[in-house]
Amino acid sequence: MPEPSINLLAVLLAAIINMVLGMLWYSPFMFGKLWMTSIGKTDEELKNNSPGPLYMINTIASLVMAYVLAHFVNYLQATNVVQGAQVGFWIWIGFIVTALIPVYLFEMRPKRLYFIYIGYQLVSLVIMGIILAIWK
């Protein structure tokens, strides 16, 4: 298998965009209120948690996701916006959509929660795929 050259600055930017998008996606301006009702939590309950460790784990997860996506982008030789978006889309549909279906079916969670989660991942992976494809 060929050794890919990964642009670590592009990976860092993609991870940051993933986190910023998450902050926007789950804010009250977008899907935050619907998300909180869907999980049965209130603002007060969420504020009582210590966010430091959660943000650290999320940062590491975003970096890993961007780094692995960069490998897919390189292996598939995506070099433009359309190809980068396609890589993000196929990763999304093949791994995110399918991996989360059993969680929602067996835990009987609200369908809207499933669509909030997979919608965020779709937008995030497509944007990250584009960044990683065009910034070599």
C-alpha positions in Angstrom: 0.0 0.0 0.0 1.5 3.4 -0.9 2.4 5.7 1.9 0.2 8.8 1.7 1.5 12.3 2.3 -0.9 14.0 4.7 -1.1 17.7 5.0 -1.3 18.1 8.8 -2.3 21.8 8.6 -5.3 20.8 6.4 -6.1 18.0 9.0 -6.0 20.6 11.8 -8.2 23.1 9.8 -10.7 20.3 9.0 -10.9 19.3 12.6 -11.4 22.9 13.7 -14.2 23.3 11.2 -15.8 20.1 12.4 -15.9 21.5 16.0 -17.1 25.0 14.9 -19.8 23.4 12.8 -20.8 21.3 15.8 -21.1 24.4 18.0 -23.3 26.0 15.4 -25.4 22.9 14.7 -26.2 22.3 18.3 -26.7 26.0 19.2 -30.1 27.4 19.9 -30.0 29.1 16.5 -30.0 25.8 14.6 -30.9 22.4 16.2 -29.9 22.9 19.9 -33.4 23.3 21.3 -34.8 20.4 19.3 -31.7 18.3 20.2 -32.1 19.0 23.9 -35.8 18.1 23.9 -35.0 14.9 21.9 -32.5 13.8 24.6 -34.7 14.9 27.4 -32.3 17.4 28.9 -32.5 21.1 30.0 -30.1 23.9 29.8 -29.4 23.6 33.5 -28.6 19.9 33.3 -26.1 20.5 30.5 -24.5 23.4 32.3 -23.9 21.4 35.4 -21.6 19.0 33.6 -17.9 19.9 33.5 -17.3 20.7 29.8 -13.5 20.6 29.9 -13.0 16.8 29.5 -15.8 16.6 27.0 -14.3 19.3 24.8 -10.9 17.6 25.1 -12.3 14.2 24.0 -14.3 15.9 21.2 -11.1 17.7 20.0 -9.2 14.4 19.8 -12.1 12.7 18.0 -12.3 15.5 15.5 -8.5 15.3 14.8 -8.7 11.5 14.4 -11.7 11.8 12.1 -10.0 14.4 9.9 -6.7 12.5 9.8 -8.4 9.2 8.8 -10.5 11.1 6.2 -7.3 12.6 4.8 -6.1 9.0 4.2 -9.3 8.2 2.2 -8.9 11.4 0.2 -5.3 10.5 -0.6 -6.0 6.9 -1.4 -8.9 7.9 -3.7 -6.8 10.6 -5.2 -9.4 13.3 -4.7 -7.9 16.7 -5.7 -10.9 19.0 -6.3 -14.1 20.2 -4.6 -16.4 17.7 -6.2 -14.1 14.7 -5.5 -13.5 15.8 -1.9 -17.2 16.2 -1.3 -17.8 12.7 -2.8 -15.3 11.1 -0.5 -17.0 12.8 2.5 -20.4 11.7 1.3 -19.5 8.1 0.8 -17.8 7.9 4.2 -20.9 9.4 5.7 -23.4 7.0 4.0 -21.2 3.9 4.5 -20.1 4.4 8.1 -22.1 7.1 9.9 -25.6 6.5 8.6 -25.3 2.7 8.8 -23.6 2.6 12.2 -26.2 4.8 13.9 -29.3 3.1 12.5 -29.1 0.2 15.1 -28.7 2.6 17.9 -31.9 4.4 17.1 -33.8 1.3 16.3 -32.9 -0.7 19.4 -32.9 2.3 21.8 -36.1 3.6 20.4 -34.9 7.1 20.3 -36.7 9.8 18.4 -36.2 9.8 14.6 -35.5 13.5 14.6 -32.5 12.9 16.9 -31.1 10.5 14.3 -31.5 13.0 11.6 -29.9 15.8 13.7 -26.9 13.6 14.2 -26.5 12.3 10.7 -27.2 15.7 9.2 -24.4 17.3 11.2 -22.0 14.5 10.1 -23.0 14.8 6.5 -22.2 18.5 6.4 -19.1 18.1 8.4 -17.6 15.2 6.3 -18.4 16.9 3.0 -16.7 20.2 4.1 -13.7 18.3 5.6 -13.4 16.2 2.4 -13.3 19.3 0.3 -10.7 21.0 2.5 -8.5 17.9 2.5 -8.8 17.4 -1.3 -8.0 20.9 -2.4 -5.3 21.7 0.2 -2.5 19.2 -0.6 
